[in-house]
Structures are given as structure tokens and as C-alpha cells.
């Protein structure tokens, strides 16, 4: 059973940094794409970043390019995906979600409909 769990959210001042973690289990690491999404107040859920999307690439939304980066850490039975966020802005305030999707022989894009397994989310609040 695939499970994803996010952690690391919190309150930070504008210009600050924060690191989110996503722990994924129950999957074969090389067969899955992992993505970060967010949903701000009154907004639709949007893609932030993905590893192994669009033919195996790591991609970022234009709104976070140059400020957010992803990295991964593979342990014995668990994969941890990190979202390193810097130069945070109040508009980055959102619930951040991690999601997984089977990627072998599939073209995946950074969109909600392409992902199957979702975490419960972790709140990030950026104060001005």
C-alpha cells in the first residue's frame, strides 16, 4: 500500500526559508514520480515541483523557479523527498501536499489529475 506523509510546515517571515519533507513508502522508487502541490486560500490546487515527470525530468512551476528545489534521500524501504524553499513570499502561503504516481511508461505532467496517492498536507504560512 502506497503511503505519502508530509511534514515540516510552519510559520515563517517573508524572505525566510523552510524545508518540507515527504516520506513515501510501499512503492518501488524507480517506478514512481513524486510531486509537490499546494493550495492557497481561495485558490485551486497547483503543481509546485515533480521528480520523474515529463519523461523523467525534475520540473518546477514558474512561480517557484530559482527559489524552490527538490532533493531525495533513499533509505532501505522509504524514500524521502524534500522541498527546499527560500526567499519565501506571502503568496507562497498554502497547504502543501506531496503526491505519488506510477510513472513507468507513462507521460506525467505536473497536474493534480496525473497523481494517484496523496498525503494529508502540511501548512506553510509566510507573514509579511
VMD Tcl script that builds the backbone (N, CA, C; Angstrom):
set m [mol new atoms 384]
animate dup $m
set s [atomselect $m all]
$s set {name element resname resid chain x y z} {
  {N N UNK 1 A 0.852 -1.184 0.000}
  {CA C UNK 1 A 0.000 0.000 0.000}
  {C C UNK 1 A 0.894 1.243 0.000}
  {N N UNK 2 A 0.659 2.085 -1.002}
  {CA C UNK 2 A 1.461 3.302 -1.115}
  {C C UNK 2 A 0.955 4.334 -0.121}
  {N N UNK 3 A 1.894 4.928 0.613}
  {CA C UNK 3 A 1.542 5.993 1.546}
  {C C UNK 3 A 2.531 7.130 1.387}
  {N N UNK 4 A 2.026 8.335 1.479}
  {CA C UNK 4 A 2.878 9.518 1.479}
  {C C UNK 4 A 2.473 10.389 2.658}
  {N N UNK 5 A 3.473 10.913 3.366}
  {CA C UNK 5 A 3.224 11.724 4.552}
  {C C UNK 5 A 4.133 12.944 4.511}
  {N N UNK 6 A 3.532 14.112 4.615}
  {CA C UNK 6 A 4.287 15.355 4.596}
  {C C UNK 6 A 4.561 15.835 6.024}
  {N N UNK 7 A 5.622 16.624 6.155}
  {CA C UNK 7 A 5.927 17.276 7.422}
  {C C UNK 7 A 6.810 18.482 7.147}
  {N N UNK 8 A 6.957 19.328 8.159}
  {CA C UNK 8 A 7.896 20.432 8.068}
  {C C UNK 8 A 7.294 21.801 7.863}
  {N N UNK 9 A 5.986 21.885 7.743}
  {CA C UNK 9 A 5.368 23.190 7.556}
  {C C UNK 9 A 5.468 24.043 8.802}
  {N N UNK 10 A 5.110 25.310 8.654}
  {CA C UNK 10 A 5.156 26.208 9.791}
  {C C UNK 10 A 4.969 27.644 9.372}
  {N N UNK 11 A 5.239 28.525 10.312}
  {CA C UNK 11 A 5.124 29.967 10.091}
  {C C UNK 11 A 6.520 30.543 9.891}
  {N N UNK 12 A 6.687 31.323 8.838}
  {CA C UNK 12 A 7.986 31.915 8.536}
  {C C UNK 12 A 7.764 33.323 8.004}
  {N N UNK 13 A 8.720 34.180 8.229}
  {CA C UNK 13 A 8.622 35.552 7.717}
  {C C UNK 13 A 9.003 35.591 6.249}
  {N N UNK 14 A 8.491 36.573 5.565}
  {CA C UNK 14 A 8.841 36.768 4.158}
  {C C UNK 14 A 10.354 36.899 4.021}
  {N N UNK 15 A 10.874 36.246 3.003}
  {CA C UNK 15 A 12.313 36.211 2.800}
  {C C UNK 15 A 13.003 35.048 3.470}
  {N N UNK 16 A 12.288 34.345 4.307}
  {CA C UNK 16 A 12.862 33.216 5.042}
  {C C UNK 16 A 12.871 31.936 4.244}
  {N N UNK 17 A 13.293 30.878 4.917}
  {CA C UNK 17 A 13.417 29.570 4.286}
  {C C UNK 17 A 12.711 28.522 5.119}
  {N N UNK 18 A 12.366 27.441 4.448}
  {CA C UNK 18 A 11.700 26.324 5.108}
  {C C UNK 18 A 11.964 25.077 4.284}
  {N N UNK 19 A 12.041 23.948 4.936}
  {CA C UNK 19 A 12.201 22.685 4.229}
  {C C UNK 19 A 11.052 21.743 4.587}
  {N N UNK 20 A 10.369 21.282 3.561}
  {CA C UNK 20 A 9.311 20.296 3.737}
  {C C UNK 20 A 9.845 18.910 3.419}
  {N N UNK 21 A 9.275 17.925 4.094}
  {CA C UNK 21 A 9.655 16.540 3.849}
  {C C UNK 21 A 8.437 15.736 3.442}
  {N N UNK 22 A 8.659 14.792 2.548}
  {CA C UNK 22 A 7.607 13.855 2.144}
  {C C UNK 22 A 8.194 12.457 2.241}
  {N N UNK 23 A 7.600 11.637 3.066}
  {CA C UNK 23 A 8.051 10.263 3.207}
  {C C UNK 23 A 7.101 9.355 2.444}
  {N N UNK 24 A 7.643 8.620 1.493}
  {CA C UNK 24 A 6.838 7.719 0.671}
  {C C UNK 24 A 7.229 6.280 0.944}
  {N N UNK 25 A 6.242 5.422 1.107}
  {CA C UNK 25 A 6.509 4.021 1.361}
  {C C UNK 25 A 5.541 3.160 0.581}
  {N N UNK 26 A 5.890 1.863 0.456}
  {CA C UNK 26 A 5.011 0.949 -0.246}
  {C C UNK 26 A 5.121 1.016 -1.750}
  {N N UNK 27 A 6.164 1.624 -2.261}
  {CA C UNK 27 A 6.319 1.735 -3.707}
  {C C UNK 27 A 7.752 1.406 -4.110}
  {N N UNK 28 A 7.895 1.043 -5.380}
  {CA C UNK 28 A 9.228 0.831 -5.949}
  {C C UNK 28 A 9.710 2.182 -6.447}
  {N N UNK 29 A 10.774 2.674 -5.882}
  {CA C UNK 29 A 11.173 4.061 -6.081}
  {C C UNK 29 A 11.341 4.414 -7.554}
  {N N UNK 30 A 11.945 3.524 -8.328}
  {CA C UNK 30 A 12.222 3.850 -9.721}
  {C C UNK 30 A 10.969 3.842 -10.605}
  {N N UNK 31 A 9.853 3.379 -10.087}
  {CA C UNK 31 A 8.624 3.293 -10.876}
  {C C UNK 31 A 7.647 4.427 -10.611}
  {N N UNK 32 A 8.011 5.349 -9.742}
  {CA C UNK 32 A 7.055 6.379 -9.339}
  {C C UNK 32 A 7.632 7.776 -9.483}
  {N N UNK 33 A 6.761 8.681 -9.887}
  {CA C UNK 33 A 7.042 10.104 -9.827}
  {C C UNK 33 A 6.502 10.637 -8.504}
  {N N UNK 34 A 7.189 11.612 -7.959}
  {CA C UNK 34 A 6.733 12.278 -6.743}
  {C C UNK 34 A 6.616 13.760 -7.009}
  {N N UNK 35 A 5.538 14.324 -6.539}
  {CA C UNK 35 A 5.307 15.728 -6.806}
  {C C UNK 35 A 4.897 16.500 -5.567}
  {N N UNK 36 A 5.127 17.797 -5.610}
  {CA C UNK 36 A 4.640 18.723 -4.586}
  {C C UNK 36 A 3.578 19.614 -5.223}
  {N N UNK 37 A 2.490 19.769 -4.506}
  {CA C UNK 37 A 1.405 20.639 -4.926}
  {C C UNK 37 A 1.070 21.557 -3.761}
  {N N UNK 38 A 0.335 22.609 -4.048}
  {CA C UNK 38 A -0.096 23.486 -2.970}
  {C C UNK 38 A -1.462 24.081 -3.289}
  {N N UNK 39 A -2.157 24.438 -2.240}
  {CA C UNK 39 A -3.461 25.084 -2.401}
  {C C UNK 39 A -3.544 26.224 -1.414}
  {N N UNK 40 A -3.539 27.446 -1.965}
  {CA C UNK 40 A -3.643 28.630 -1.140}
  {C C UNK 40 A -5.086 28.965 -0.825}
  {N N UNK 41 A -5.313 29.893 0.092}
  {CA C UNK 41 A -6.677 30.270 0.475}
  {C C UNK 41 A -7.480 30.756 -0.732}
  {N N UNK 42 A -8.592 30.122 -0.982}
  {CA C UNK 42 A -9.447 30.530 -2.076}
  {C C UNK 42 A -8.917 30.216 -3.460}
  {N N UNK 43 A -7.901 29.382 -3.527}
  {CA C UNK 43 A -7.291 29.063 -4.819}
  {C C UNK 43 A -7.422 27.570 -5.125}
  {N N UNK 44 A -7.241 27.245 -6.380}
  {CA C UNK 44 A -7.211 25.846 -6.771}
  {C C UNK 44 A -5.828 25.251 -6.464}
  {N N UNK 45 A -5.810 23.938 -6.346}
  {CA C UNK 45 A -4.544 23.263 -6.116}
  {C C UNK 45 A -3.666 23.396 -7.360}
  {N N UNK 46 A -2.397 23.717 -7.142}
  {CA C UNK 46 A -1.485 23.884 -8.264}
  {C C UNK 46 A -0.215 23.085 -8.040}
  {N N UNK 47 A 0.411 22.692 -9.129}
  {CA C UNK 47 A 1.658 21.961 -9.045}
  {C C UNK 47 A 2.814 22.870 -8.708}
  {N N UNK 48 A 3.730 22.382 -7.904}
  {CA C UNK 48 A 4.914 23.140 -7.498}
  {C C UNK 48 A 6.164 22.531 -8.126}
  {N N UNK 49 A 6.339 21.234 -7.956}
  {CA C UNK 49 A 7.537 20.577 -8.471}
  {C C UNK 49 A 7.285 19.084 -8.585}
  {N N UNK 50 A 8.071 18.439 -9.419}
  {CA C UNK 50 A 7.913 16.997 -9.607}
  {C C UNK 50 A 9.246 16.395 -10.013}
  {N N UNK 51 A 9.531 15.217 -9.472}
  {CA C UNK 51 A 10.658 14.444 -9.980}
  {C C UNK 51 A 10.094 13.288 -10.778}
  {N N UNK 52 A 10.704 13.048 -11.912}
  {CA C UNK 52 A 10.297 11.997 -12.831}
  {C C UNK 52 A 9.004 12.313 -13.568}
  {N N UNK 53 A 8.761 13.595 -13.842}
  {CA C UNK 53 A 7.662 13.988 -14.708}
  {C C UNK 53 A 8.199 14.285 -16.102}
  {N N UNK 54 A 7.288 14.369 -17.047}
  {CA C UNK 54 A 7.622 14.752 -18.423}
  {C C UNK 54 A 8.823 13.978 -18.949}
  {N N UNK 55 A 8.706 12.679 -18.902}
  {CA C UNK 55 A 9.767 11.835 -19.428}
  {C C UNK 55 A 10.947 11.661 -18.507}
  {N N UNK 56 A 10.770 11.868 -17.235}
  {CA C UNK 56 A 11.840 11.609 -16.288}
  {C C UNK 56 A 12.561 12.846 -15.763}
  {N N UNK 57 A 12.038 13.999 -16.032}
  {CA C UNK 57 A 12.714 15.231 -15.624}
  {C C UNK 57 A 12.246 15.703 -14.253}
  {N N UNK 58 A 13.025 16.580 -13.679}
  {CA C UNK 58 A 12.622 17.320 -12.499}
  {C C UNK 58 A 12.146 18.696 -12.980}
  {N N UNK 59 A 10.922 19.029 -12.647}
  {CA C UNK 59 A 10.347 20.269 -13.165}
  {C C UNK 59 A 9.807 21.121 -12.015}
  {N N UNK 60 A 9.689 22.404 -12.297}
  {CA C UNK 60 A 9.206 23.368 -11.318}
  {C C UNK 60 A 8.185 24.284 -11.972}
  {N N UNK 61 A 7.227 24.722 -11.163}
  {CA C UNK 61 A 6.314 25.758 -11.631}
  {C C UNK 61 A 7.093 27.057 -11.797}
  {N N UNK 62 A 6.670 27.891 -12.747}
  {CA C UNK 62 A 7.375 29.152 -12.995}
  {C C UNK 62 A 7.413 30.026 -11.747}
  {N N UNK 63 A 6.377 29.937 -10.931}
  {CA C UNK 63 A 6.274 30.810 -9.757}
  {C C UNK 63 A 7.305 30.481 -8.685}
  {N N UNK 64 A 7.941 29.312 -8.771}
  {CA C UNK 64 A 8.899 28.931 -7.725}
  {C C UNK 64 A 10.301 28.699 -8.265}
  {N N UNK 65 A 10.467 28.782 -9.557}
  {CA C UNK 65 A 11.796 28.555 -10.142}
  {C C UNK 65 A 12.809 29.523 -9.559}
  {N N UNK 66 A 13.968 28.980 -9.212}
  {CA C UNK 66 A 15.019 29.794 -8.623}
  {C C UNK 66 A 14.889 29.968 -7.127}
  {N N UNK 67 A 13.750 29.583 -6.566}
  {CA C UNK 67 A 13.551 29.723 -5.116}
  {C C UNK 67 A 13.353 28.373 -4.443}
  {N N UNK 68 A 12.740 27.436 -5.123}
  {CA C UNK 68 A 12.466 26.112 -4.552}
  {C C UNK 68 A 13.314 25.076 -5.279}
  {N N UNK 69 A 13.801 24.103 -4.531}
  {CA C UNK 69 A 14.481 22.959 -5.135}
  {C C UNK 69 A 14.042 21.685 -4.419}
  {N N UNK 70 A 14.083 20.575 -5.145}
  {CA C UNK 70 A 13.741 19.290 -4.552}
  {C C UNK 70 A 14.981 18.414 -4.494}
  {N N UNK 71 A 14.994 17.570 -3.484}
  {CA C UNK 71 A 16.046 16.566 -3.375}
  {C C UNK 71 A 15.425 15.321 -2.773}
  {N N UNK 72 A 16.121 14.204 -2.909}
  {CA C UNK 72 A 15.576 12.950 -2.397}
  {C C UNK 72 A 16.629 12.191 -1.624}
  {N N UNK 73 A 16.155 11.350 -0.725}
  {CA C UNK 73 A 17.028 10.530 0.097}
  {C C UNK 73 A 16.400 9.145 0.146}
  {N N UNK 74 A 17.077 8.155 -0.420}
  {CA C UNK 74 A 16.547 6.787 -0.452}
  {C C UNK 74 A 17.113 5.974 0.705}
  {N N UNK 75 A 16.237 5.517 1.556}
  {CA C UNK 75 A 16.636 4.616 2.625}
  {C C UNK 75 A 16.201 3.209 2.237}
  {N N UNK 76 A 16.293 2.270 3.162}
  {CA C UNK 76 A 16.065 0.869 2.847}
  {C C UNK 76 A 14.687 0.623 2.265}
  {N N UNK 77 A 13.653 1.085 2.913}
  {CA C UNK 77 A 12.284 0.840 2.449}
  {C C UNK 77 A 11.473 2.106 2.300}
  {N N UNK 78 A 12.125 3.239 2.438}
  {CA C UNK 78 A 11.405 4.504 2.441}
  {C C UNK 78 A 12.160 5.531 1.624}
  {N N UNK 79 A 11.429 6.292 0.846}
  {CA C UNK 79 A 12.015 7.397 0.098}
  {C C UNK 79 A 11.536 8.698 0.722}
  {N N UNK 80 A 12.444 9.624 0.931}
  {CA C UNK 80 A 12.083 10.931 1.446}
  {C C UNK 80 A 12.389 11.975 0.394}
  {N N UNK 81 A 11.386 12.749 0.056}
  {CA C UNK 81 A 11.514 13.842 -0.900}
  {C C UNK 81 A 11.458 15.145 -0.120}
  {N N UNK 82 A 12.437 16.000 -0.368}
  {CA C UNK 82 A 12.491 17.284 0.321}
  {C C UNK 82 A 12.134 18.412 -0.655}
  {N N UNK 83 A 11.470 19.408 -0.121}
  {CA C UNK 83 A 11.230 20.640 -0.869}
  {C C UNK 83 A 11.905 21.761 -0.094}
  {N N UNK 84 A 12.995 22.252 -0.656}
  {CA C UNK 84 A 13.747 23.327 -0.034}
  {C C UNK 84 A 13.205 24.642 -0.575}
  {N N UNK 85 A 12.692 25.468 0.312}
  {CA C UNK 85 A 12.067 26.721 -0.095}
  {C C UNK 85 A 12.843 27.888 0.496}
  {N N UNK 86 A 13.205 28.841 -0.331}
  {CA C UNK 86 A 13.902 30.028 0.136}
  {C C UNK 86 A 13.245 31.260 -0.467}
  {N N UNK 87 A 13.629 32.418 0.052}
  {CA C UNK 87 A 13.052 33.687 -0.418}
  {C C UNK 87 A 11.538 33.600 -0.449}
  {N N UNK 88 A 10.976 33.091 0.613}
  {CA C UNK 88 A 9.530 32.873 0.649}
  {C C UNK 88 A 8.766 34.186 0.621}
  {N N UNK 89 A 7.620 34.134 -0.029}
  {CA C UNK 89 A 6.757 35.295 -0.188}
  {C C UNK 89 A 5.403 34.996 0.455}
  {N N UNK 90 A 4.680 36.031 0.833}
  {CA C UNK 90 A 3.340 35.785 1.399}
  {C C UNK 90 A 2.446 34.968 0.457}
  {N N UNK 91 A 2.630 35.121 -0.838}
  {CA C UNK 91 A 1.806 34.367 -1.784}
  {C C UNK 91 A 2.167 32.885 -1.837}
  {N N UNK 92 A 3.232 32.495 -1.151}
  {CA C UNK 92 A 3.559 31.073 -1.037}
  {C C UNK 92 A 2.753 30.407 0.071}
  {N N UNK 93 A 2.006 31.199 0.820}
  {CA C UNK 93 A 1.170 30.646 1.879}
  {C C UNK 93 A 0.163 29.679 1.288}
  {N N UNK 94 A 0.168 28.452 1.795}
  {CA C UNK 94 A -0.705 27.418 1.241}
  {C C UNK 94 A -0.575 26.144 2.056}
  {N N UNK 95 A -1.496 25.240 1.826}
  {CA C UNK 95 A -1.330 23.872 2.275}
  {C C UNK 95 A -0.525 23.155 1.199}
  {N N UNK 96 A 0.555 22.530 1.609}
  {CA C UNK 96 A 1.427 21.847 0.661}
  {C C UNK 96 A 1.204 20.343 0.754}
  {N N UNK 97 A 1.040 19.746 -0.411}
  {CA C UNK 97 A 0.756 18.324 -0.493}
  {C C UNK 97 A 1.849 17.604 -1.284}
  {N N UNK 98 A 2.129 16.406 -0.846}
  {CA C UNK 98 A 3.000 15.522 -1.602}
  {C C UNK 98 A 2.131 14.458 -2.260}
  {N N UNK 99 A 2.506 14.044 -3.458}
  {CA C UNK 99 A 1.712 13.060 -4.178}
  {C C UNK 99 A 2.626 12.134 -4.973}
  {N N UNK 100 A 2.136 10.924 -5.221}
  {CA C UNK 100 A 2.901 9.935 -5.977}
  {C C UNK 100 A 2.062 9.411 -7.134}
  {N N UNK 101 A 2.761 9.044 -8.193}
  {CA C UNK 101 A 2.086 8.487 -9.367}
  {C C UNK 101 A 2.996 7.459 -10.020}
  {N N UNK 102 A 2.396 6.368 -10.464}
  {CA C UNK 102 A 3.154 5.351 -11.194}
  {C C UNK 102 A 3.636 5.965 -12.490}
  {N N UNK 103 A 4.925 5.871 -12.762}
  {CA C UNK 103 A 5.479 6.610 -13.888}
  {C C UNK 103 A 6.053 5.746 -15.006}
  {N N UNK 104 A 6.177 4.435 -14.790}
  {CA C UNK 104 A 6.801 3.593 -15.813}
  {C C UNK 104 A 5.960 3.591 -17.076}
  {N N UNK 105 A 6.542 3.964 -18.178}
  {CA C UNK 105 A 5.889 4.014 -19.492}
  {C C UNK 105 A 4.678 4.955 -19.515}
  {N N UNK 106 A 4.705 5.942 -18.668}
  {CA C UNK 106 A 3.636 6.936 -18.648}
  {C C UNK 106 A 4.230 8.326 -18.775}
  {N N UNK 107 A 3.516 9.182 -19.487}
  {CA C UNK 107 A 3.895 10.596 -19.555}
  {C C UNK 107 A 3.099 11.320 -18.484}
  {N N UNK 108 A 3.791 11.838 -17.508}
  {CA C UNK 108 A 3.147 12.532 -16.413}
  {C C UNK 108 A 3.479 14.020 -16.472}
  {N N UNK 109 A 2.469 14.824 -16.176}
  {CA C UNK 109 A 2.694 16.254 -16.075}
  {C C UNK 109 A 2.407 16.706 -14.652}
  {N N UNK 110 A 2.818 17.923 -14.364}
  {CA C UNK 110 A 2.647 18.457 -13.016}
  {C C UNK 110 A 1.211 18.978 -12.857}
  {N N UNK 111 A 0.290 18.044 -12.793}
  {CA C UNK 111 A -1.109 18.402 -12.626}
  {C C UNK 111 A -1.765 17.372 -11.729}
  {N N UNK 112 A -2.743 17.850 -10.994}
  {CA C UNK 112 A -3.382 17.045 -9.954}
  {C C UNK 112 A -3.926 15.741 -10.499}
  {N N UNK 113 A -4.514 15.781 -11.668}
  {CA C UNK 113 A -5.181 14.603 -12.217}
  {C C UNK 113 A -4.224 13.459 -12.526}
  {N N UNK 114 A -2.952 13.750 -12.669}
  {CA C UNK 114 A -1.993 12.711 -13.034}
  {C C UNK 114 A -1.488 11.923 -11.829}
  {N N UNK 115 A -1.817 12.373 -10.630}
  {CA C UNK 115 A -1.277 11.755 -9.419}
  {C C UNK 115 A -2.356 11.001 -8.658}
  {N N UNK 116 A -1.963 9.864 -8.105}
  {CA C UNK 116 A -2.912 8.939 -7.504}
  {C C UNK 116 A -2.910 8.967 -5.979}
  {N N UNK 117 A -1.730 9.012 -5.408}
  {CA C UNK 117 A -1.611 8.885 -3.949}
  {C C UNK 117 A -1.231 10.233 -3.354}
  {N N UNK 118 A -1.983 10.624 -2.331}
  {CA C UNK 118 A -1.826 11.957 -1.756}
  {C C UNK 118 A -1.646 11.880 -0.250}
  {N N UNK 119 A -0.835 12.807 0.269}
  {CA C UNK 119 A -0.724 12.968 1.700}
  {C C UNK 119 A -1.801 13.909 2.210}
  {N N UNK 120 A -1.775 14.139 3.512}
  {CA C UNK 120 A -2.782 14.990 4.149}
  {C C UNK 120 A -2.435 16.468 4.078}
  {N N UNK 121 A -1.198 16.768 3.757}
  {CA C UNK 121 A -0.796 18.160 3.614}
  {C C UNK 121 A -0.127 18.712 4.856}
  {N N UNK 122 A 0.680 19.741 4.637}
  {CA C UNK 122 A 1.317 20.465 5.736}
  {C C UNK 122 A 1.215 21.955 5.427}
  {N N UNK 123 A 0.840 22.728 6.426}
  {CA C UNK 123 A 0.545 24.154 6.210}
  {C C UNK 123 A 1.827 24.982 6.259}
  {N N UNK 124 A 1.961 25.845 5.275}
  {CA C UNK 124 A 3.046 26.835 5.247}
  {C C UNK 124 A 2.407 28.208 5.250}
  {N N UNK 125 A 2.803 29.033 6.197}
  {CA C UNK 125 A 2.284 30.393 6.290}
  {C C UNK 125 A 3.462 31.356 6.281}
  {N N UNK 126 A 3.435 32.283 5.338}
  {CA C UNK 126 A 4.504 33.268 5.204}
  {C C UNK 126 A 3.936 34.623 5.580}
  {N N UNK 127 A 4.475 35.226 6.606}
  {CA C UNK 127 A 3.997 36.527 7.062}
  {C C UNK 127 A 4.790 37.655 6.413}
  {N N UNK 128 A 4.101 38.744 6.176}
  {CA C UNK 128 A 4.763 39.883 5.508}
  {C C UNK 128 A 5.412 40.809 6.521}
}
mol reanalyze $m
mol bondsrecalc $m
mol representation Tube
mol addrep $m
